[in-house]
């Protein structure tokens, strides 16, 4: 007899009980603002996110979400944060380049006549 992990056995027995859902994806239930706040409290409390921490966050803060759902939400939030950070850096670089270009143009326009440059400033 092959030994299976507790979760795997449960998943298979659920699939066997309900043949209609086999191969179909369950409906997505979006996280509420309240759930997200509770998730953030849990992450603040358990800063070093490891396998056991998802279970602790589930037990203490989000009993209606599975540890797997919490972990998935965390990964999604991390990716979103990294993406926003990247966009912000890109925008800042573009703004900096535009400012430098503008300053270079001003210097070229007023080259040889510093009095005009003082008037603009």
Biopython code that builds the backbone (N, CA, C, O; Angstrom):
import numpy as np
from Bio.PDB.StructureBuilder import StructureBuilder

atoms = [
    (1, "UNK", "N", (0.846, -1.184, 0.000)),
    (1, "UNK", "CA", (0.000, 0.000, 0.000)),
    (1, "UNK", "C", (0.890, 1.246, 0.000)),
    (1, "UNK", "O", (1.883, 1.318, 0.724)),
    (2, "UNK", "N", (0.517, 2.210, -0.817)),
    (2, "UNK", "CA", (1.276, 3.455, -0.947)),
    (2, "UNK", "C", (0.755, 4.455, 0.068)),
    (2, "UNK", "O", (-0.450, 4.683, 0.172)),
    (3, "UNK", "N", (1.683, 5.051, 0.819)),
    (3, "UNK", "CA", (1.287, 6.072, 1.784)),
    (3, "UNK", "C", (1.186, 7.408, 1.068)),
    (3, "UNK", "O", (2.041, 7.757, 0.254)),
    (4, "UNK", "N", (0.144, 8.140, 1.377)),
    (4, "UNK", "CA", (-0.028, 9.474, 0.801)),
    (4, "UNK", "C", (-0.132, 10.473, 1.933)),
    (4, "UNK", "O", (-0.579, 10.152, 3.034)),
    (5, "UNK", "N", (0.292, 11.694, 1.637)),
    (5, "UNK", "CA", (0.155, 12.771, 2.611)),
    (5, "UNK", "C", (-1.308, 13.026, 2.916)),
    (5, "UNK", "O", (-2.182, 12.757, 2.092)),
    (6, "UNK", "N", (-1.567, 13.545, 4.102)),
    (6, "UNK", "CA", (-2.940, 13.795, 4.549)),
    (6, "UNK", "C", (-3.714, 14.670, 3.556)),
    (6, "UNK", "O", (-4.843, 14.349, 3.187)),
    (7, "UNK", "N", (-3.096, 15.779, 3.130)),
    (7, "UNK", "CA", (-3.784, 16.701, 2.223)),
    (7, "UNK", "C", (-4.094, 16.048, 0.879)),
    (7, "UNK", "O", (-5.174, 16.238, 0.319)),
    (8, "UNK", "N", (-3.143, 15.283, 0.374)),
    (8, "UNK", "CA", (-3.352, 14.652, -0.927)),
    (8, "UNK", "C", (-4.514, 13.669, -0.886)),
    (8, "UNK", "O", (-5.337, 13.614, -1.799)),
    (9, "UNK", "N", (-4.562, 12.903, 0.184)),
    (9, "UNK", "CA", (-5.630, 11.918, 0.326)),
    (9, "UNK", "C", (-6.987, 12.625, 0.394)),
    (9, "UNK", "O", (-7.949, 12.194, -0.242)),
    (10, "UNK", "N", (-7.057, 13.707, 1.162)),
    (10, "UNK", "CA", (-8.306, 14.455, 1.284)),
    (10, "UNK", "C", (-8.744, 15.027, -0.059)),
    (10, "UNK", "O", (-9.924, 14.977, -0.405)),
    (11, "UNK", "N", (-7.803, 15.563, -0.806)),
    (11, "UNK", "CA", (-8.132, 16.147, -2.108)),
    (11, "UNK", "C", (-8.685, 15.081, -3.045)),
    (11, "UNK", "O", (-9.659, 15.314, -3.762)),
    (12, "UNK", "N", (-8.053, 13.905, -3.032)),
    (12, "UNK", "CA", (-8.511, 12.846, -3.927)),
    (12, "UNK", "C", (-9.893, 12.343, -3.524)),
    (12, "UNK", "O", (-10.733, 12.059, -4.378)),
    (13, "UNK", "N", (-10.121, 12.233, -2.212)),
    (13, "UNK", "CA", (-11.426, 11.729, -1.784)),
    (13, "UNK", "C", (-12.520, 12.740, -2.119)),
    (13, "UNK", "O", (-13.637, 12.343, -2.452)),
    (14, "UNK", "N", (-12.222, 14.039, -2.039)),
    (14, "UNK", "CA", (-13.200, 15.055, -2.409)),
    (14, "UNK", "C", (-13.530, 14.959, -3.893)),
    (14, "UNK", "O", (-14.690, 15.079, -4.288)),
    (15, "UNK", "N", (-12.508, 14.744, -4.710)),
    (15, "UNK", "CA", (-12.723, 14.621, -6.150)),
    (15, "UNK", "C", (-13.578, 13.395, -6.457)),
    (15, "UNK", "O", (-14.446, 13.439, -7.329)),
    (16, "UNK", "N", (-13.331, 12.307, -5.743)),
    (16, "UNK", "CA", (-14.081, 11.087, -5.995)),
    (16, "UNK", "C", (-15.543, 11.242, -5.597)),
    (16, "UNK", "O", (-16.433, 10.701, -6.254)),
    (17, "UNK", "N", (-15.791, 11.992, -4.502)),
    (17, "UNK", "CA", (-17.163, 12.190, -4.043)),
    (17, "UNK", "C", (-17.979, 12.993, -5.043)),
    (17, "UNK", "O", (-19.149, 12.695, -5.281)),
    (18, "UNK", "N", (-17.365, 14.004, -5.622)),
    (18, "UNK", "CA", (-18.092, 14.894, -6.522)),
    (18, "UNK", "C", (-17.482, 14.803, -7.920)),
    (18, "UNK", "O", (-16.595, 15.580, -8.274)),
    (19, "UNK", "N", (-17.961, 13.864, -8.690)),
    (19, "UNK", "CA", (-17.412, 13.639, -10.021)),
    (19, "UNK", "C", (-17.635, 14.799, -10.973)),
    (19, "UNK", "O", (-16.907, 14.944, -11.955)),
    (20, "UNK", "N", (-18.637, 15.630, -10.694)),
    (20, "UNK", "CA", (-18.944, 16.757, -11.584)),
    (20, "UNK", "C", (-17.870, 17.826, -11.566)),
    (20, "UNK", "O", (-17.636, 18.480, -12.582)),
    (21, "UNK", "N", (-17.209, 18.018, -10.427)),
    (21, "UNK", "CA", (-16.203, 19.080, -10.336)),
    (21, "UNK", "C", (-14.823, 18.618, -10.806)),
    (21, "UNK", "O", (-13.887, 19.417, -10.863)),
    (22, "UNK", "N", (-14.698, 17.367, -11.134)),
    (22, "UNK", "CA", (-13.400, 16.857, -11.565)),
    (22, "UNK", "C", (-12.932, 17.591, -12.818)),
    (22, "UNK", "O", (-13.629, 17.640, -13.831)),
    (23, "UNK", "N", (-11.721, 18.163, -12.718)),
    (23, "UNK", "CA", (-11.133, 18.847, -13.864)),
    (23, "UNK", "C", (-11.619, 20.277, -14.038)),
    (23, "UNK", "O", (-11.091, 21.014, -14.872)),
    (24, "UNK", "N", (-12.615, 20.676, -13.265)),
    (24, "UNK", "CA", (-13.117, 22.047, -13.369)),
    (24, "UNK", "C", (-12.511, 22.890, -12.262)),
    (24, "UNK", "O", (-12.232, 22.393, -11.170)),
    (25, "UNK", "N", (-12.313, 24.150, -12.545)),
    (25, "UNK", "CA", (-11.755, 25.069, -11.567)),
    (25, "UNK", "C", (-12.893, 25.667, -10.744)),
    (25, "UNK", "O", (-13.958, 25.989, -11.270)),
    (26, "UNK", "N", (-12.645, 25.807, -9.444)),
    (26, "UNK", "CA", (-13.655, 26.400, -8.582)),
    (26, "UNK", "C", (-13.765, 27.890, -8.862)),
    (26, "UNK", "O", (-12.823, 28.504, -9.364)),
    (27, "UNK", "N", (-14.905, 28.464, -8.540)),
    (27, "UNK", "CA", (-15.134, 29.885, -8.770)),
    (27, "UNK", "C", (-14.194, 30.705, -7.884)),
    (27, "UNK", "O", (-14.011, 30.390, -6.708)),
    (28, "UNK", "N", (-13.608, 31.745, -8.446)),
    (28, "UNK", "CA", (-12.698, 32.608, -7.707)),
    (28, "UNK", "C", (-13.493, 33.498, -6.763)),
    (28, "UNK", "O", (-14.464, 34.141, -7.160)),
    (29, "UNK", "N", (-13.066, 33.523, -5.514)),
    (29, "UNK", "CA", (-13.678, 34.410, -4.531)),
    (29, "UNK", "C", (-12.621, 35.450, -4.176)),
    (29, "UNK", "O", (-11.592, 35.126, -3.584)),
    (30, "UNK", "N", (-12.885, 36.697, -4.545)),
    (30, "UNK", "CA", (-11.910, 37.754, -4.319)),
    (30, "UNK", "C", (-11.771, 38.072, -2.842)),
    (30, "UNK", "O", (-12.705, 37.905, -2.058)),
    (31, "UNK", "N", (-10.573, 38.538, -2.478)),
    (31, "UNK", "CA", (-10.302, 38.906, -1.096)),
    (31, "UNK", "C", (-10.986, 40.234, -0.791)),
    (31, "UNK", "O", (-10.933, 41.175, -1.583)),
    (32, "UNK", "N", (-11.627, 40.289, 0.374)),
    (32, "UNK", "CA", (-12.247, 41.540, 0.796)),
    (32, "UNK", "C", (-11.186, 42.443, 1.414)),
    (32, "UNK", "O", (-10.091, 41.987, 1.743)),
    (33, "UNK", "N", (-11.510, 43.715, 1.571)),
    (33, "UNK", "CA", (-10.580, 44.659, 2.196)),
    (33, "UNK", "C", (-10.276, 44.220, 3.633)),
    (33, "UNK", "O", (-9.144, 44.338, 4.102)),
    (34, "UNK", "N", (-11.297, 43.714, 4.318)),
    (34, "UNK", "CA", (-11.110, 43.249, 5.699)),
    (34, "UNK", "C", (-10.146, 42.058, 5.745)),
    (34, "UNK", "O", (-9.259, 42.004, 6.597)),
    (35, "UNK", "N", (-10.325, 41.107, 4.825)),
    (35, "UNK", "CA", (-9.422, 39.948, 4.769)),
    (35, "UNK", "C", (-7.996, 40.394, 4.477)),
    (35, "UNK", "O", (-7.045, 39.872, 5.058)),
    (36, "UNK", "N", (-7.851, 41.359, 3.579)),
    (36, "UNK", "CA", (-6.514, 41.828, 3.234)),
    (36, "UNK", "C", (-5.858, 42.495, 4.451)),
    (36, "UNK", "O", (-4.662, 42.318, 4.684)),
    (37, "UNK", "N", (-6.632, 43.255, 5.219)),
    (37, "UNK", "CA", (-6.099, 43.878, 6.437)),
    (37, "UNK", "C", (-5.645, 42.803, 7.428)),
    (37, "UNK", "O", (-4.585, 42.927, 8.042)),
    (38, "UNK", "N", (-6.448, 41.752, 7.581)),
    (38, "UNK", "CA", (-6.087, 40.658, 8.478)),
    (38, "UNK", "C", (-4.831, 39.940, 7.978)),
    (38, "UNK", "O", (-3.966, 39.563, 8.770)),
    (39, "UNK", "N", (-4.739, 39.757, 6.670)),
    (39, "UNK", "CA", (-3.548, 39.154, 6.064)),
    (39, "UNK", "C", (-2.315, 39.994, 6.410)),
    (39, "UNK", "O", (-1.277, 39.453, 6.792)),
    (40, "UNK", "N", (-2.434, 41.322, 6.272)),
    (40, "UNK", "CA", (-1.303, 42.215, 6.557)),
    (40, "UNK", "C", (-0.902, 42.159, 8.031)),
    (40, "UNK", "O", (0.284, 42.213, 8.354)),
    (41, "UNK", "N", (-1.889, 42.050, 8.925)),
    (41, "UNK", "CA", (-1.583, 41.910, 10.361)),
    (41, "UNK", "C", (-0.793, 40.626, 10.599)),
    (41, "UNK", "O", (0.186, 40.611, 11.345)),
    (42, "UNK", "N", (-1.235, 39.559, 9.955)),
    (42, "UNK", "CA", (-0.542, 38.278, 10.096)),
    (42, "UNK", "C", (0.878, 38.334, 9.571)),
    (42, "UNK", "O", (1.790, 37.791, 10.194)),
    (43, "UNK", "N", (1.078, 38.984, 8.436)),
    (43, "UNK", "CA", (2.416, 39.102, 7.844)),
    (43, "UNK", "C", (3.304, 39.941, 8.754)),
    (43, "UNK", "O", (4.487, 39.642, 8.917)),
    (44, "UNK", "N", (2.731, 41.003, 9.355)),
    (44, "UNK", "CA", (3.529, 41.830, 10.280)),
    (44, "UNK", "C", (3.936, 41.019, 11.510)),
    (44, "UNK", "O", (5.060, 41.145, 11.998)),
    (45, "UNK", "N", (3.025, 40.192, 12.006)),
    (45, "UNK", "CA", (3.325, 39.395, 13.193)),
    (45, "UNK", "C", (4.356, 38.309, 12.883)),
    (45, "UNK", "O", (5.279, 38.082, 13.666)),
    (46, "UNK", "N", (4.199, 37.647, 11.750)),
    (46, "UNK", "CA", (5.108, 36.566, 11.361)),
    (46, "UNK", "C", (5.933, 37.031, 10.166)),
    (46, "UNK", "O", (5.653, 36.668, 9.023)),
    (47, "UNK", "N", (6.947, 37.833, 10.444)),
    (47, "UNK", "CA", (7.738, 38.462, 9.384)),
    (47, "UNK", "C", (8.499, 37.451, 8.534)),
    (47, "UNK", "O", (8.576, 37.600, 7.315)),
    (48, "UNK", "N", (9.055, 36.436, 9.159)),
    (48, "UNK", "CA", (9.786, 35.412, 8.408)),
    (48, "UNK", "C", (8.797, 34.383, 7.896)),
    (48, "UNK", "O", (8.490, 33.401, 8.572)),
    (49, "UNK", "N", (8.300, 34.626, 6.683)),
    (49, "UNK", "CA", (7.247, 33.779, 6.127)),
    (49, "UNK", "C", (7.843, 32.435, 5.713)),
    (49, "UNK", "O", (8.679, 32.352, 4.813)),
    (50, "UNK", "N", (7.391, 31.398, 6.390)),
    (50, "UNK", "CA", (7.811, 30.035, 6.093)),
    (50, "UNK", "C", (6.570, 29.162, 6.046)),
    (50, "UNK", "O", (5.455, 29.631, 6.273)),
    (51, "UNK", "N", (6.773, 27.906, 5.752)),
    (51, "UNK", "CA", (5.634, 26.997, 5.596)),
    (51, "UNK", "C", (4.699, 27.021, 6.805)),
    (51, "UNK", "O", (3.484, 27.120, 6.631)),
    (52, "UNK", "N", (5.224, 26.935, 8.000)),
    (52, "UNK", "CA", (4.402, 26.899, 9.204)),
    (52, "UNK", "C", (3.671, 28.203, 9.476)),
    (52, "UNK", "O", (2.628, 28.220, 10.130)),
    (53, "UNK", "N", (4.231, 29.302, 8.966)),
    (53, "UNK", "CA", (3.626, 30.602, 9.223)),
    (53, "UNK", "C", (2.273, 30.742, 8.534)),
    (53, "UNK", "O", (1.380, 31.403, 9.064)),
    (54, "UNK", "N", (2.111, 30.140, 7.378)),
    (54, "UNK", "CA", (0.821, 30.230, 6.672)),
    (54, "UNK", "C", (-0.278, 29.611, 7.529)),
    (54, "UNK", "O", (-1.401, 30.112, 7.590)),
    (55, "UNK", "N", (0.071, 28.516, 8.186)),
    (55, "UNK", "CA", (-0.898, 27.840, 9.050)),
    (55, "UNK", "C", (-1.225, 28.722, 10.253)),
    (55, "UNK", "O", (-2.383, 28.815, 10.659)),
    (56, "UNK", "N", (-0.204, 29.371, 10.826)),
    (56, "UNK", "CA", (-0.433, 30.254, 11.972)),
    (56, "UNK", "C", (-1.295, 31.449, 11.585)),
    (56, "UNK", "O", (-2.194, 31.833, 12.334)),
    (57, "UNK", "N", (-1.029, 32.041, 10.422)),
    (57, "UNK", "CA", (-1.828, 33.171, 9.950)),
    (57, "UNK", "C", (-3.270, 32.714, 9.710)),
    (57, "UNK", "O", (-4.221, 33.418, 10.048)),
    (58, "UNK", "N", (-3.413, 31.525, 9.123)),
    (58, "UNK", "CA", (-4.743, 30.944, 8.890)),
    (58, "UNK", "C", (-5.479, 30.766, 10.215)),
    (58, "UNK", "O", (-6.642, 31.151, 10.338)),
    (59, "UNK", "N", (-4.808, 30.189, 11.201)),
    (59, "UNK", "CA", (-5.432, 29.897, 12.489)),
    (59, "UNK", "C", (-5.802, 31.162, 13.251)),
    (59, "UNK", "O", (-6.906, 31.271, 13.786)),
    (60, "UNK", "N", (-4.872, 32.122, 13.301)),
    (60, "UNK", "CA", (-5.090, 33.325, 14.113)),
    (60, "UNK", "C", (-5.910, 34.418, 13.437)),
    (60, "UNK", "O", (-6.701, 35.102, 14.086)),
    (61, "UNK", "N", (-5.717, 34.577, 12.125)),
    (61, "UNK", "CA", (-6.294, 35.742, 11.457)),
    (61, "UNK", "C", (-7.344, 35.416, 10.395)),
    (61, "UNK", "O", (-8.349, 36.118, 10.282)),
    (62, "UNK", "N", (-7.118, 34.358, 9.620)),
    (62, "UNK", "CA", (-7.979, 34.091, 8.469)),
    (62, "UNK", "C", (-8.478, 32.641, 8.447)),
    (62, "UNK", "O", (-8.069, 31.864, 7.584)),
    (63, "UNK", "N", (-9.350, 32.273, 9.377)),
    (63, "UNK", "CA", (-9.813, 30.886, 9.405)),
    (63, "UNK", "C", (-10.659, 30.496, 8.184)),
    (63, "UNK", "O", (-10.828, 29.310, 7.901)),
    (64, "UNK", "N", (-11.191, 31.494, 7.460)),
    (64, "UNK", "CA", (-12.005, 31.185, 6.272)),
    (64, "UNK", "C", (-11.170, 30.998, 5.012)),
    (64, "UNK", "O", (-11.706, 30.658, 3.957)),
    (65, "UNK", "N", (-9.860, 31.219, 5.116)),
    (65, "UNK", "CA", (-8.945, 31.012, 3.984)),
    (65, "UNK", "C", (-7.976, 29.889, 4.336)),
    (65, "UNK", "O", (-7.542, 29.767, 5.481)),
    (66, "UNK", "N", (-7.645, 29.079, 3.351)),
    (66, "UNK", "CA", (-6.695, 27.993, 3.595)),
    (66, "UNK", "C", (-5.278, 28.558, 3.601)),
    (66, "UNK", "O", (-5.033, 29.624, 3.035)),
    (67, "UNK", "N", (-4.341, 27.849, 4.238)),
    (67, "UNK", "CA", (-2.949, 28.293, 4.197)),
    (67, "UNK", "C", (-2.437, 28.455, 2.760)),
    (67, "UNK", "O", (-1.632, 29.344, 2.484)),
    (68, "UNK", "N", (-2.906, 27.596, 1.850)),
    (68, "UNK", "CA", (-2.495, 27.686, 0.446)),
    (68, "UNK", "C", (-3.001, 28.980, -0.190)),
    (68, "UNK", "O", (-2.290, 29.616, -0.968)),
    (69, "UNK", "N", (-4.230, 29.366, 0.145)),
    (69, "UNK", "CA", (-4.794, 30.612, -0.389)),
    (69, "UNK", "C", (-4.021, 31.821, 0.149)),
    (69, "UNK", "O", (-3.778, 32.785, -0.577)),
    (70, "UNK", "N", (-3.642, 31.760, 1.419)),
    (70, "UNK", "CA", (-2.889, 32.860, 2.031)),
    (70, "UNK", "C", (-1.522, 32.975, 1.374)),
    (70, "UNK", "O", (-1.063, 34.076, 1.067)),
    (71, "UNK", "N", (-0.877, 31.843, 1.161)),
    (71, "UNK", "CA", (0.440, 31.843, 0.509)),
    (71, "UNK", "C", (0.330, 32.402, -0.909)),
    (71, "UNK", "O", (1.166, 33.203, -1.328)),
    (72, "UNK", "N", (-0.688, 31.986, -1.638)),
    (72, "UNK", "CA", (-0.894, 32.462, -3.003)),
    (72, "UNK", "C", (-1.153, 33.969, -3.015)),
    (72, "UNK", "O", (-0.638, 34.688, -3.870)),
    (73, "UNK", "N", (-1.954, 34.436, -2.061)),
    (73, "UNK", "CA", (-2.247, 35.873, -1.956)),
    (73, "UNK", "C", (-0.957, 36.641, -1.673)),
    (73, "UNK", "O", (-0.730, 37.716, -2.229)),
    (74, "UNK", "N", (-0.123, 36.084, -0.811)),
    (74, "UNK", "CA", (1.149, 36.723, -0.477)),
    (74, "UNK", "C", (2.039, 36.836, -1.717)),
    (74, "UNK", "O", (2.634, 37.885, -1.966)),
    (75, "UNK", "N", (2.124, 35.769, -2.481)),
    (75, "UNK", "CA", (2.941, 35.789, -3.700)),
    (75, "UNK", "C", (2.420, 36.834, -4.673)),
    (75, "UNK", "O", (3.203, 37.553, -5.294)),
    (76, "UNK", "N", (1.107, 36.922, -4.807)),
    (76, "UNK", "CA", (0.490, 37.891, -5.708)),
    (76, "UNK", "C", (0.784, 39.328, -5.248)),
    (76, "UNK", "O", (1.106, 40.191, -6.064)),
    (77, "UNK", "N", (0.672, 39.572, -3.958)),
    (77, "UNK", "CA", (0.939, 40.910, -3.413)),
    (77, "UNK", "C", (2.412, 41.279, -3.587)),
    (77, "UNK", "O", (2.745, 42.430, -3.870)),
    (78, "UNK", "N", (3.278, 40.298, -3.416)),
    (78, "UNK", "CA", (4.721, 40.536, -3.586)),
    (78, "UNK", "C", (5.022, 40.904, -5.031)),
    (78, "UNK", "O", (5.771, 41.847, -5.286)),
    (79, "UNK", "N", (4.451, 40.174, -5.976)),
    (79, "UNK", "CA", (4.652, 40.469, -7.396)),
    (79, "UNK", "C", (4.109, 41.844, -7.750)),
    (79, "UNK", "O", (4.741, 42.596, -8.492)),
    (80, "UNK", "N", (2.947, 42.167, -7.223)),
    (80, "UNK", "CA", (2.327, 43.464, -7.495)),
    (80, "UNK", "C", (3.204, 44.589, -6.958)),
    (80, "UNK", "O", (3.398, 45.603, -7.629)),
    (81, "UNK", "N", (3.735, 44.410, -5.751)),
    (81, "UNK", "CA", (4.624, 45.408, -5.150)),
    (81, "UNK", "C", (5.881, 45.605, -5.963)),
    (81, "UNK", "O", (6.319, 46.737, -6.170)),
    (82, "UNK", "N", (6.472, 44.503, -6.432)),
    (82, "UNK", "CA", (7.681, 44.594, -7.246)),
    (82, "UNK", "C", (7.386, 45.288, -8.570)),
    (82, "UNK", "O", (8.199, 46.071, -9.060)),
    (83, "UNK", "N", (6.226, 45.000, -9.144)),
    (83, "UNK", "CA", (5.839, 45.610, -10.423)),
    (83, "UNK", "C", (5.652, 47.116, -10.246)),
    (83, "UNK", "O", (6.132, 47.900, -11.065)),
    (84, "UNK", "N", (4.954, 47.526, -9.175)),
    (84, "UNK", "CA", (4.725, 48.950, -8.913)),
    (84, "UNK", "C", (6.045, 49.673, -8.664)),
    (84, "UNK", "O", (6.238, 50.805, -9.106)),
    (85, "UNK", "N", (6.953, 49.003, -7.948)),
    (85, "UNK", "CA", (8.267, 49.581, -7.674)),
    (85, "UNK", "C", (9.035, 49.795, -8.983)),
    (85, "UNK", "O", (9.671, 50.831, -9.176)),
    (86, "UNK", "N", (8.969, 48.806, -9.877)),
    (86, "UNK", "CA", (9.649, 48.898, -11.167)),
    (86, "UNK", "C", (9.085, 50.056, -11.990)),
    (86, "UNK", "O", (9.842, 50.825, -12.581)),
    (87, "UNK", "N", (7.764, 50.179, -12.028)),
    (87, "UNK", "CA", (7.118, 51.252, -12.788)),
    (87, "UNK", "C", (7.531, 52.606, -12.217)),
    (87, "UNK", "O", (7.819, 53.540, -12.964)),
    (88, "UNK", "N", (7.557, 52.705, -10.893)),
    (88, "UNK", "CA", (7.933, 53.961, -10.244)),
    (88, "UNK", "C", (9.367, 54.346, -10.595)),
    (88, "UNK", "O", (9.644, 55.506, -10.899)),
    (89, "UNK", "N", (10.279, 53.371, -10.553)),
    (89, "UNK", "CA", (11.683, 53.652, -10.913)),
    (89, "UNK", "C", (11.778, 54.083, -12.361)),
    (89, "UNK", "O", (12.526, 55.006, -12.683)),
    (90, "UNK", "N", (11.033, 53.432, -13.238)),
    (90, "UNK", "CA", (11.064, 53.751, -14.667)),
    (90, "UNK", "C", (10.555, 55.163, -14.900)),
    (90, "UNK", "O", (11.151, 55.916, -15.671)),
    (91, "UNK", "N", (9.461, 55.532, -14.245)),
    (91, "UNK", "CA", (8.898, 56.874, -14.385)),
    (91, "UNK", "C", (9.885, 57.902, -13.862)),
    (91, "UNK", "O", (10.084, 58.942, -14.491)),
    (92, "UNK", "N", (10.506, 57.628, -12.723)),
    (92, "UNK", "CA", (11.488, 58.560, -12.162)),
    (92, "UNK", "C", (12.671, 58.756, -13.103)),
    (92, "UNK", "O", (13.158, 59.875, -13.260)),
    (93, "UNK", "N", (13.136, 57.677, -13.730)),
    (93, "UNK", "CA", (14.240, 57.786, -14.691)),
    (93, "UNK", "C", (13.826, 58.633, -15.890)),
    (93, "UNK", "O", (14.599, 59.462, -16.370)),
    (94, "UNK", "N", (12.602, 58.421, -16.368)),
    (94, "UNK", "CA", (12.109, 59.183, -17.518)),
    (94, "UNK", "C", (12.000, 60.665, -17.162)),
    (94, "UNK", "O", (12.364, 61.524, -17.965)),
    (95, "UNK", "N", (11.506, 60.966, -15.975)),
    (95, "UNK", "CA", (11.399, 62.356, -15.534)),
    (95, "UNK", "C", (12.779, 62.987, -15.410)),
    (95, "UNK", "O", (12.979, 64.137, -15.803)),
    (96, "UNK", "N", (13.718, 62.243, -14.868)),
    (96, "UNK", "CA", (15.086, 62.740, -14.711)),
    (96, "UNK", "C", (15.722, 63.023, -16.075)),
    (96, "UNK", "O", (16.366, 64.055, -16.264)),
    (97, "UNK", "N", (15.536, 62.102, -17.019)),
    (97, "UNK", "CA", (16.076, 62.305, -18.372)),
    (97, "UNK", "C", (15.460, 63.541, -19.022)),
    (97, "UNK", "O", (16.161, 64.317, -19.671)),
    (98, "UNK", "N", (14.153, 63.724, -18.850)),
    (98, "UNK", "CA", (13.478, 64.895, -19.425)),
    (98, "UNK", "C", (14.013, 66.179, -18.806)),
    (98, "UNK", "O", (14.216, 67.168, -19.510)),
    (99, "UNK", "N", (14.240, 66.173, -17.505)),
    (99, "UNK", "CA", (14.765, 67.354, -16.815)),
    (99, "UNK", "C", (16.174, 67.674, -17.294)),
    (99, "UNK", "O", (16.493, 68.833, -17.559)),
    (100, "UNK", "N", (17.012, 66.658, -17.406)),
    (100, "UNK", "CA", (18.387, 66.862, -17.883)),
    (100, "UNK", "C", (18.364, 67.404, -19.296)),
    (100, "UNK", "O", (19.094, 68.341, -19.619)),
    (101, "UNK", "N", (17.529, 66.818, -20.141)),
    (101, "UNK", "CA", (17.419, 67.274, -21.529)),
    (101, "UNK", "C", (16.986, 68.743, -21.585)),
    (101, "UNK", "O", (17.526, 69.525, -22.368)),
    (102, "UNK", "N", (16.026, 69.104, -20.765)),
    (102, "UNK", "CA", (15.523, 70.481, -20.714)),
    (102, "UNK", "C", (16.637, 71.431, -20.261)),
    (102, "UNK", "O", (16.815, 72.505, -20.836)),
    (103, "UNK", "N", (17.373, 71.034, -19.243)),
    (103, "UNK", "CA", (18.468, 71.872, -18.739)),
    (103, "UNK", "C", (19.578, 72.030, -19.789)),
    (103, "UNK", "O", (20.136, 73.113, -19.963)),
    (104, "UNK", "N", (19.880, 70.939, -20.475)),
    (104, "UNK", "CA", (20.898, 71.013, -21.529)),
    (104, "UNK", "C", (20.468, 71.966, -22.632)),
    (104, "UNK", "O", (21.273, 72.738, -23.153)),
    (105, "UNK", "N", (19.195, 71.902, -22.979)),
    (105, "UNK", "CA", (18.660, 72.790, -24.016)),
    (105, "UNK", "C", (18.760, 74.249, -23.562)),
    (105, "UNK", "O", (19.163, 75.114, -24.340)),
    (106, "UNK", "N", (18.400, 74.516, -22.324)),
    (106, "UNK", "CA", (18.503, 75.870, -21.780)),
    (106, "UNK", "C", (19.947, 76.373, -21.822)),
    (106, "UNK", "O", (20.213, 77.508, -22.217)),
    (107, "UNK", "N", (20.864, 75.515, -21.411)),
    (107, "UNK", "CA", (22.276, 75.913, -21.416)),
    (107, "UNK", "C", (22.756, 76.217, -22.838)),
    (107, "UNK", "O", (23.491, 77.178, -23.068)),
    (108, "UNK", "N", (22.328, 75.381, -23.782)),
    (108, "UNK", "CA", (22.717, 75.609, -25.172)),
    (108, "UNK", "C", (22.099, 76.900, -25.717)),
    (108, "UNK", "O", (22.753, 77.633, -26.458)),
    (109, "UNK", "N", (20.848, 77.181, -25.355)),
    (109, "UNK", "CA", (20.156, 78.386, -25.826)),
    (109, "UNK", "C", (20.818, 79.661, -25.293)),
    (109, "UNK", "O", (20.883, 80.673, -25.991)),
    (110, "UNK", "N", (21.300, 79.601, -24.070)),
    (110, "UNK", "CA", (21.862, 80.796, -23.438)),
    (110, "UNK", "C", (23.383, 80.783, -23.383)),
    (110, "UNK", "O", (23.993, 81.579, -22.670)),
    (111, "UNK", "N", (23.981, 79.890, -24.127)),
    (111, "UNK", "CA", (25.438, 79.792, -24.149)),
    (111, "UNK", "C", (26.039, 81.094, -24.663)),
    (111, "UNK", "O", (25.646, 81.612, -25.709)),
    (112, "UNK", "N", (26.976, 81.596, -23.922)),
    (112, "UNK", "CA", (27.634, 82.836, -24.337)),
    (112, "UNK", "C", (26.950, 84.077, -23.810)),
    (112, "UNK", "O", (27.507, 85.169, -23.923)),
    (113, "UNK", "N", (25.768, 83.953, -23.241)),
    (113, "UNK", "CA", (25.060, 85.119, -22.707)),
    (113, "UNK", "C", (24.457, 84.777, -21.334)),
    (113, "UNK", "O", (23.252, 84.551, -21.228)),
    (114, "UNK", "N", (25.306, 84.739, -20.266)),
    (114, "UNK", "CA", (24.848, 84.361, -18.931)),
    (114, "UNK", "C", (23.779, 85.303, -18.362)),
    (114, "UNK", "O", (23.023, 84.892, -17.482)),
    (115, "UNK", "N", (23.695, 86.536, -18.829)),
    (115, "UNK", "CA", (22.696, 87.491, -18.332)),
    (115, "UNK", "C", (21.286, 87.005, -18.648)),
    (115, "UNK", "O", (20.386, 87.138, -17.819)),
    (116, "UNK", "N", (21.087, 86.449, -19.830)),
    (116, "UNK", "CA", (19.753, 85.919, -20.207)),
    (116, "UNK", "C", (19.370, 84.738, -19.323)),
    (116, "UNK", "O", (18.203, 84.569, -18.971)),
    (117, "UNK", "N", (20.358, 83.924, -18.969)),
    (117, "UNK", "CA", (20.105, 82.740, -18.122)),
    (117, "UNK", "C", (19.610, 83.178, -16.747)),
    (117, "UNK", "O", (18.732, 82.533, -16.174)),
    (118, "UNK", "N", (20.167, 84.280, -16.203)),
    (118, "UNK", "CA", (19.743, 84.801, -14.904)),
    (118, "UNK", "C", (18.298, 85.316, -14.977)),
    (118, "UNK", "O", (17.553, 85.211, -14.002)),
    (119, "UNK", "N", (17.908, 85.862, -16.113)),
    (119, "UNK", "CA", (16.541, 86.380, -16.269)),
    (119, "UNK", "C", (15.521, 85.249, -16.192)),
    (119, "UNK", "O", (14.446, 85.421, -15.618)),
    (120, "UNK", "N", (15.846, 84.107, -16.760)),
    (120, "UNK", "CA", (14.949, 82.955, -16.792)),
    (120, "UNK", "C", (14.803, 82.363, -15.388)),
    (120, "UNK", "O", (13.710, 81.974, -14.977)),
    (121, "UNK", "N", (15.900, 82.302, -14.673)),
    (121, "UNK", "CA", (15.911, 81.736, -13.309)),
    (121, "UNK", "C", (15.166, 82.668, -12.415)),
    (121, "UNK", "O", (15.040, 82.408, -11.219)),
]
sb = StructureBuilder()
sb.init_structure("model")
sb.init_model(0)
sb.init_chain("A")
sb.init_seg("    ")
for serial, (resi, resn, name, xyz) in enumerate(atoms, 1):
    if name == "N":
        sb.init_residue(resn, " ", resi, " ")
    sb.init_atom(name, np.array(xyz, "f"), 0.0, 1.0, " ", f" {name:<3s}", serial, name[0])
structure = sb.get_structure()
